[in-house]
Amino acid sequence: MKSKLFRIIATSAMAAFLVAGSLAETADACPMCKAAVDGDNAQAKAYMYSILFMLAVPGMIVGGLTAGLIRLGRREAIATKEFELAEEFASEQSRGQLTSQAKELVEV
């Protein structure tokens, strides 16, 4: 229940953030940087692109770590579930009874 409530609140907060960000006016760069980018100066454009790449790197690192941890957690949950079913199968087999989930595990 708490997880579902958290997801609703997080989704609402993200939507509000995106709407508020789209309504804000565009910020201009400093006059010297703006003049350099507006012109045909290749060095100024290269400097601008290098700043954009440097800003993207922390996001990619955090995103990659988050995706890796989520994947690791899902694998752990699957392994735990399989282990519990195997234990249940072993204990039920010794008693001669199998639950439906254990029967599915045996069929696979």
LOVOMI-187411 format. One line per 10 residues: number of its first residue (from 1); their letters; for each residue y, x, z of N, C-alpha, C. Coordinates in nm, 3 decimals, padded with zeros to 5 digits, always signed. Each point is the difference from the previous one (the first is absolute). Layout:
LOVOMI-187411
NUM) A) Y X Z Y X Z Y X Z  ...
end
This chain:
LOVOMI-187411
1) MKSKLFRIIA) -00.119 +00.082 +00.000 +00.119 -00.082 +00.000 +00.126 +00.087 +00.000  -00.004 +00.107 +00.084 +00.116 +00.087 +00.007 +00.020 +00.076 -00.130  -00.109 +00.036 -00.064 +00.008 +00.072 -00.127 +00.065 -00.087 -00.107  -00.036 -00.127 -00.005 +00.057 -00.090 -00.099 +00.149 -00.022 +00.027  +00.036 -00.015 +00.126 +00.140 -00.016 +00.038 +00.080 +00.125 -00.035  -00.057 +00.117 +00.025 +00.067 +00.126 -00.033 +00.022 +00.011 -00.150  -00.098 -00.038 -00.079 +00.014 +00.006 -00.146 +00.110 -00.093 -00.049  +00.008 -00.119 +00.058 +00.104 -00.095 -00.039 +00.138 +00.056 +00.033  +00.015 +00.055 +00.119 +00.128 +00.055 +00.042 +00.036 +00.122 -00.086  -00.096 +00.088 -00.026 +00.027 +00.119 -00.080 +00.037 -00.038 -00.144
11) TSAMAAFLVA) -00.069 -00.098 -00.055 +00.031 -00.044 -00.137 +00.138 -00.063 -00.006  +00.034 -00.081 +00.099 +00.132 -00.063 +00.004 +00.111 +00.105 +00.014  -00.024 +00.100 +00.084 +00.099 +00.106 +00.020 +00.019 +00.081 -00.128  -00.110 +00.029 -00.068 +00.010 +00.076 -00.126 +00.073 -00.081 -00.107  -00.028 -00.130 -00.008 +00.069 -00.085 -00.097 +00.150 -00.007 +00.030  +00.034 -00.013 +00.128 +00.141 -00.004 +00.038 +00.069 +00.132 -00.032  -00.068 +00.111 +00.023 +00.055 +00.131 -00.031 +00.025 +00.015 -00.151  -00.096 -00.043 -00.081 +00.016 +00.011 -00.145 +00.112 -00.090 -00.052  +00.010 -00.121 +00.054 +00.107 -00.090 -00.043 +00.136 +00.056 +00.042  +00.010 +00.049 +00.122 +00.126 +00.056 +00.047 +00.038 +00.124 -00.081
21) GSLAETADAC) -00.098 +00.081 -00.036 +00.027 +00.119 -00.080 +00.045 -00.033 -00.140  -00.051 -00.108 -00.056 +00.040 -00.036 -00.136 +00.139 -00.063 -00.003  +00.045 -00.052 +00.111 +00.133 -00.062 +00.006 +00.112 +00.101 +00.026  -00.036 +00.118 +00.048 +00.100 +00.102 +00.032 +00.060 +00.056 -00.128  +00.124 +00.044 +00.012 +00.067 +00.060 -00.115 -00.052 +00.142 -00.022  +00.007 +00.046 -00.122 -00.047 +00.133 -00.033 +00.096 +00.104 +00.058  -00.057 +00.103 +00.061 +00.082 +00.109 +00.056 +00.023 +00.104 -00.108  +00.121 +00.047 -00.010 +00.033 +00.104 -00.096 -00.019 +00.136 +00.064  -00.029 +00.099 -00.083 -00.012 +00.137 +00.048 +00.139 +00.057 +00.022  +00.005 +00.119 +00.051 +00.131 +00.064 +00.016 +00.062 +00.018 -00.140
31) PMCKAAVDGD) +00.130 +00.005 -00.010 +00.066 +00.007 -00.132 -00.045 +00.118 -00.085  -00.025 +00.115 +00.061 -00.041 +00.117 -00.078 -00.140 -00.018 -00.057  -00.090 -00.053 +00.080 -00.138 -00.021 -00.048 -00.004 -00.107 -00.108  +00.078 -00.105 +00.019 +00.002 -00.108 -00.098 +00.055 +00.050 -00.133  +00.105 +00.081 +00.004 +00.058 +00.053 -00.123 -00.098 +00.094 -00.070  -00.076 +00.076 +00.078 -00.095 +00.094 -00.059 -00.115 -00.074 -00.068  -00.048 -00.109 +00.060 -00.111 -00.076 -00.057 +00.046 -00.081 -00.120  +00.122 -00.051 +00.005 +00.051 -00.077 -00.114 +00.016 +00.085 -00.124  +00.028 +00.126 +00.019 +00.018 +00.089 -00.115 -00.133 +00.042 -00.060  +00.005 +00.101 -00.085 -00.120 +00.048 -00.068 -00.052 +00.128 +00.066
41) NAQAKAYMYS) +00.030 +00.019 +00.125 -00.038 +00.122 +00.070 -00.147 -00.008 +00.040  -00.084 +00.083 -00.059 -00.143 -00.002 +00.028 -00.031 +00.050 +00.140  +00.080 +00.094 +00.051 -00.025 +00.054 +00.133 +00.022 -00.107 +00.107  +00.102 -00.082 -00.016 +00.027 -00.105 +00.097 -00.113 -00.104 +00.000  -00.049 -00.035 -00.118 -00.111 -00.095 -00.009 -00.127 +00.058 +00.062  -00.025 +00.128 -00.023 -00.118 +00.064 +00.059 +00.011 +00.000 +00.152  +00.120 +00.026 +00.051 +00.022 -00.003 +00.145 -00.027 -00.140 +00.054  +00.047 -00.103 -00.071 -00.022 -00.137 +00.043 -00.150 -00.033 +00.004  -00.073 +00.040 -00.103 -00.144 -00.028 -00.004 -00.075 +00.076 +00.109  +00.043 +00.121 +00.031 -00.067 +00.075 +00.107 +00.020 -00.070 +00.135
51) ILFMLAVPGM) +00.117 -00.058 +00.021 +00.024 -00.074 +00.124 -00.089 -00.123 +00.006  -00.015 -00.069 -00.112 -00.087 -00.118 -00.002 -00.145 +00.037 +00.031  -00.048 +00.111 -00.056 -00.136 +00.043 +00.028 -00.017 +00.039 +00.146  +00.100 +00.066 +00.057 -00.008 +00.037 +00.142 +00.000 -00.123 +00.090  +00.069 -00.105 -00.041 -00.002 -00.123 +00.078 -00.134 -00.073 -00.013  -00.068 +00.017 -00.111 -00.127 -00.070 -00.022 -00.117 +00.066 +00.073  +00.007 +00.129 +00.024 -00.113 +00.072 +00.060 -00.039 -00.054 +00.138  +00.091 -00.020 +00.095 -00.043 -00.054 +00.130 -00.068 -00.137 -00.012  +00.050 -00.083 -00.089 -00.063 -00.131 -00.019 -00.141 +00.012 -00.055  -00.019 +00.094 -00.092 -00.134 +00.020 -00.056 -00.096 +00.056 +00.105
61) IVGGLTAGLI) +00.049 +00.088 +00.084 -00.085 +00.057 +00.105 -00.041 -00.109 +00.099  +00.097 -00.076 +00.047 -00.030 -00.107 +00.096 -00.091 -00.106 -00.063  +00.028 -00.036 -00.124 -00.084 -00.098 -00.069 -00.142 +00.050 -00.020  -00.015 +00.126 -00.037 -00.134 +00.057 -00.018 -00.078 +00.006 +00.131  +00.067 +00.042 +00.107 -00.067 +00.003 +00.130 -00.038 -00.140 +00.046  +00.089 -00.096 -00.020 -00.030 -00.138 +00.039 -00.119 -00.055 -00.078  -00.002 +00.022 -00.130 -00.111 -00.047 -00.083 -00.130 +00.067 +00.043  +00.005 +00.129 +00.029 -00.121 +00.070 +00.045 -00.052 -00.052 +00.132  +00.090 -00.027 +00.094 -00.043 -00.053 +00.130 -00.056 -00.141 -00.012  +00.059 -00.080 -00.086 -00.052 -00.136 -00.021 -00.140 +00.007 -00.060
71) RLGRREAIAT) -00.018 +00.086 -00.100 -00.131 +00.015 -00.063 -00.103 +00.051 +00.101  +00.038 +00.096 +00.083 -00.089 +00.053 +00.101 -00.038 -00.108 +00.102  +00.097 -00.082 +00.039 -00.028 -00.108 +00.095 -00.095 -00.104 -00.058  +00.016 -00.032 -00.127 -00.090 -00.097 -00.063 -00.142 +00.056 -00.010  -00.012 +00.126 -00.036 -00.134 +00.061 -00.006 -00.065 +00.000 +00.137  +00.078 +00.029 +00.104 -00.053 +00.001 +00.136 -00.046 -00.139 +00.041  +00.077 -00.103 -00.035 -00.039 -00.137 +00.033 -00.129 -00.039 -00.070  -00.015 +00.039 -00.125 -00.123 -00.032 -00.074 -00.119 +00.074 +00.062  +00.019 +00.126 +00.033 -00.109 +00.078 +00.060 -00.040 -00.058 +00.136  +00.098 -00.042 +00.079 -00.030 -00.060 +00.130 -00.077 -00.130 -00.017
81) KEFELAEEFA) +00.041 -00.084 -00.095 -00.068 -00.126 -00.025 -00.144 +00.025 -00.045  -00.021 +00.096 -00.091 -00.134 +00.032 -00.044 -00.086 +00.052 +00.115  +00.058 +00.082 +00.087 -00.075 +00.051 +00.115 -00.040 -00.112 +00.094  +00.092 -00.093 +00.027 -00.031 -00.113 +00.087 -00.110 -00.087 -00.059  +00.006 -00.023 -00.131 -00.104 -00.080 -00.065 -00.134 +00.072 +00.002  +00.001 +00.131 -00.015 -00.125 +00.076 +00.006 -00.060 -00.005 +00.139  +00.084 +00.010 +00.103 -00.050 -00.012 +00.138 -00.056 -00.140 +00.025  +00.071 -00.101 -00.048 -00.046 -00.138 +00.016 -00.133 -00.019 -00.072  -00.011 +00.058 -00.118 -00.123 -00.012 -00.077 -00.116 +00.064 +00.075  +00.024 +00.118 +00.056 -00.106 +00.069 +00.073 -00.043 -00.077 +00.123
91) SEQSRGQLTS) +00.096 -00.056 +00.073 -00.036 -00.073 +00.121 -00.066 -00.134 -00.034  +00.048 -00.066 -00.103 -00.058 -00.130 -00.039 -00.136 +00.018 -00.065  -00.019 +00.110 -00.071 -00.127 +00.024 -00.066 -00.108 +00.024 +00.105  +00.039 +00.066 +00.110 -00.099 +00.023 +00.105 -00.039 -00.131 +00.068  +00.090 -00.097 -00.001 -00.032 -00.132 +00.057 -00.054 -00.096 -00.105  +00.009 +00.038 -00.127 -00.054 -00.085 -00.106 +00.100 -00.103 -00.051  +00.127 +00.012 +00.038 +00.100 -00.095 -00.046 +00.109 +00.076 -00.074  +00.051 -00.061 -00.106 +00.109 +00.059 -00.077 +00.111 -00.102 -00.018  +00.124 +00.045 +00.018 +00.112 -00.089 -00.028 +00.029 +00.001 -00.149  +00.086 -00.087 -00.046 +00.030 -00.008 -00.142 +00.067 +00.127 -00.051
101) QAKELVEV) +00.090 +00.060 +00.080 +00.065 +00.124 -00.042 -00.100 +00.115 -00.008  -00.092 +00.004 +00.092 -00.101 +00.106 -00.002 -00.093 -00.019 -00.120  -00.032 -00.125 -00.033 -00.084 -00.026 -00.117 +00.069 +00.045 -00.127  +00.132 -00.022 -00.009 +00.075 +00.045 -00.117 -00.001 +00.151 -00.009  +00.008 +00.068 +00.114 -00.004 +00.145 +00.001 -00.135 +00.050 -00.048  -00.108 -00.068 +00.039 -00.134 +00.041 -00.042 -00.016 -00.022 -00.151  +00.057 -00.109 -00.052 -00.013 -00.030 -00.143 +00.076 +00.100 -00.085  +00.107 +00.054 +00.051 +00.080 +00.097 -00.075 -00.070 +00.131 +00.004
end
